């Protein structure tokens, strides 16, 4: 739960009750946030550019936009795969990496599809992006273990 200037989290349940206390994300959650930040920013930028693309958009500009986003995602995969994750997080990281690979496939197919298939390509990218977002949210949820001390 967010409050002005911080976050509240529940303590463990004891005697059928719990407390809300100021908390901070775990060190591992903060690490994941730092890893995800460049890809999250690139996704937002790419989404707005893709939304503005039409059948009259210069194909070379569309290809460059897709390629730039792909490079960010490839770097993200490299960092995700070389980071030491706890055993419980490894399957979620693997799922996230698989879904990012699927998004990269959709991105690389878009410029080749031509203007007549732009709408279908956009939909494929949107579906792949949603899958990446859901996987990232599951990983964030697992890693967000409150730290009731200092961050």
RODO-2510 file (C-alpha; in nm, 4 decimals, decimal comma):
residues 151
     n   res          X          Y          Z
     1     x     0,0000     0,0000     0,0000
     2     x     0,1424     0,3371    -0,0974
     3     x     0,1285     0,6420     0,1239
     4     x     0,2746     0,9880     0,0847
     5     x     0,6480     0,9442     0,1101
     6     x     0,6584     0,5677     0,1331
     7     x     0,5040     0,2261     0,1330
     8     x     0,3162     0,0281     0,3955
     9     x     0,3300    -0,3510     0,4089
    10     x     0,1711    -0,6112     0,6271
    11     x     0,3704    -0,7907     0,8927
    12     x     0,3387    -1,1658     0,9378
    13     x     0,0086    -1,2833     1,0783
    14     x     0,0358    -1,3586     1,4492
    15     x    -0,2554    -1,4551     1,6670
    16     x    -0,4980    -1,3870     1,3801
    17     x    -0,3805    -1,0297     1,3298
    18     x    -0,1206    -0,8268     1,1441
    19     x     0,0056    -0,4703     1,1371
    20     x     0,0746    -0,2221     0,8608
    21     x     0,4233    -0,0785     0,8925
    22     x     0,6431     0,1461     0,6816
    23     x     0,8464    -0,0761     0,4517
    24     x     1,0856    -0,0670     0,1612
    25     x     1,1386    -0,3145    -0,1218
    26     x     1,3933    -0,5872    -0,0611
    27     x     1,7422    -0,5419    -0,2028
    28     x     1,6600    -0,8007    -0,4697
    29     x     1,3430    -0,6143    -0,5682
    30     x     1,5429    -0,2929    -0,6000
    31     x     1,7976    -0,4750    -0,8167
    32     x     1,5211    -0,6016    -1,0454
    33     x     1,3740    -0,2515    -1,0699
    34     x     1,7139    -0,1208    -1,1812
    35     x     1,7428    -0,3999    -1,4393
    36     x     1,3900    -0,3427    -1,5703
    37     x     1,4002     0,0386    -1,5806
    38     x     1,5690     0,0794    -1,9230
    39     x     1,3351    -0,1739    -2,0855
    40     x     1,0316    -0,0181    -1,9187
    41     x     1,1287     0,3281    -2,0454
    42     x     1,1989     0,1931    -2,3939
    43     x     0,8634     0,0130    -2,3962
    44     x     0,6785     0,3335    -2,3172
    45     x     0,8618     0,5253    -2,5879
    46     x     0,8177     0,2473    -2,8434
    47     x     0,4483     0,2119    -2,7655
    48     x     0,3798     0,5761    -2,8417
    49     x     0,5797     0,5584    -3,1654
    50     x     0,4099     0,2379    -3,2737
    51     x     0,0692     0,3850    -3,1958
    52     x     0,1439     0,6734    -3,4299
    53     x     0,2595     0,4460    -3,7135
    54     x     0,0282     0,4217    -4,0140
    55     x     0,0434     0,2513    -4,3492
    56     x     0,2127     0,5665    -4,4820
    57     x     0,4906     0,5575    -4,2195
    58     x     0,8339     0,5329    -4,3789
    59     x     0,9287     0,1625    -4,3510
    60     x     1,2915     0,2484    -4,2759
    61     x     1,1833     0,4627    -3,9778
    62     x     0,9603     0,1831    -3,8512
    63     x     1,2464    -0,0652    -3,8895
    64     x     1,4850     0,1670    -3,7029
    65     x     1,2342     0,2150    -3,4214
    66     x     1,1841    -0,1611    -3,3875
    67     x     1,5599    -0,2269    -3,4016
    68     x     1,6326     0,0292    -3,1287
    69     x     1,3764    -0,1321    -2,8984
    70     x     1,5108    -0,4790    -2,9805
    71     x     1,8620    -0,3705    -2,8745
    72     x     1,7326    -0,2533    -2,5367
    73     x     1,5466    -0,5807    -2,4902
    74     x     1,8545    -0,7857    -2,5858
    75     x     2,0599    -0,5983    -2,3239
    76     x     1,7823    -0,6603    -2,0709
    77     x     1,7901    -1,0339    -2,1457
    78     x     2,1685    -1,0390    -2,1039
    79     x     2,1478    -0,8778    -1,7609
    80     x     1,8548    -1,0938    -1,6499
    81     x     2,0314    -1,4147    -1,7476
    82     x     2,3644    -1,3347    -1,5833
    83     x     2,2116    -1,2154    -1,2536
    84     x     2,2084    -1,4601    -0,9628
    85     x     1,8442    -1,5181    -0,8714
    86     x     1,7040    -1,7179    -0,5798
    87     x     1,5679    -2,0614    -0,6742
    88     x     1,2056    -1,9459    -0,6447
    89     x     1,2643    -1,6656    -0,8954
    90     x     1,4491    -1,8691    -1,1616
    91     x     1,1361    -2,0121    -1,3305
    92     x     0,9794    -1,6652    -1,3429
    93     x     1,2962    -1,5134    -1,4863
    94     x     1,3081    -1,7909    -1,7487
    95     x     0,9437    -1,7238    -1,8365
    96     x     1,0110    -1,3512    -1,8634
    97     x     1,3130    -1,4080    -2,0882
    98     x     1,1071    -1,6419    -2,3114
    99     x     0,8358    -1,3802    -2,3423
   100     x     1,0870    -1,1060    -2,4202
   101     x     1,2266    -1,3310    -2,6957
   102     x     0,8723    -1,3661    -2,8348
   103     x     0,8347    -0,9868    -2,8281
   104     x     1,1641    -0,9497    -3,0131
   105     x     1,0326    -1,1920    -3,2748
   106     x     0,7212    -0,9804    -3,3180
   107     x     0,9305    -0,6644    -3,3419
   108     x     1,1620    -0,8060    -3,6051
   109     x     0,8663    -0,9327    -3,8117
   110     x     0,6867    -0,5968    -3,8205
   111     x     0,9094    -0,4124    -4,0702
   112     x     0,9094    -0,7187    -4,2987
   113     x     0,5300    -0,7464    -4,2939
   114     x     0,4710    -0,4385    -4,5062
   115     x     0,2163    -0,1646    -4,4668
   116     x    -0,0800    -0,3873    -4,5551
   117     x    -0,0127    -0,6036    -4,2475
   118     x     0,0743    -0,3203    -4,0089
   119     x    -0,2415    -0,3627    -3,8026
   120     x    -0,1849    -0,7354    -3,7540
   121     x     0,1792    -0,6714    -3,6637
   122     x     0,0800    -0,4082    -3,4095
   123     x    -0,1640    -0,6534    -3,2516
   124     x     0,1025    -0,9241    -3,2327
   125     x     0,3401    -0,6803    -3,0621
   126     x     0,0665    -0,5684    -2,8232
   127     x    -0,0109    -0,9281    -2,7220
   128     x     0,3590    -1,0051    -2,6748
   129     x     0,4050    -0,6836    -2,4738
   130     x     0,1180    -0,7736    -2,2441
   131     x     0,2705    -1,1179    -2,1875
   132     x     0,6042    -0,9552    -2,0966
   133     x     0,4292    -0,7131    -1,8597
   134     x     0,2429    -0,9947    -1,6844
   135     x     0,5611    -1,1996    -1,6430
   136     x     0,7446    -0,8954    -1,5098
   137     x     0,4629    -0,8271    -1,2644
   138     x     0,4757    -1,1860    -1,1348
   139     x     0,8508    -1,1572    -1,0832
   140     x     0,8157    -0,8191    -0,9109
   141     x     0,5481    -0,9640    -0,6847
   142     x     0,7719    -1,2521    -0,5840
   143     x     1,0728    -1,0273    -0,5222
   144     x     0,8910    -0,7556    -0,3298
   145     x     0,9623    -0,8836     0,0167
   146     x     0,9204    -0,5906     0,2539
   147     x     1,2216    -0,4678     0,4435
   148     x     1,0867    -0,3155     0,7644
   149     x     1,4210    -0,1597     0,8470
   150     x     1,5989     0,0918     0,6320
   151     x     1,5953     0,0383     0,2543
***
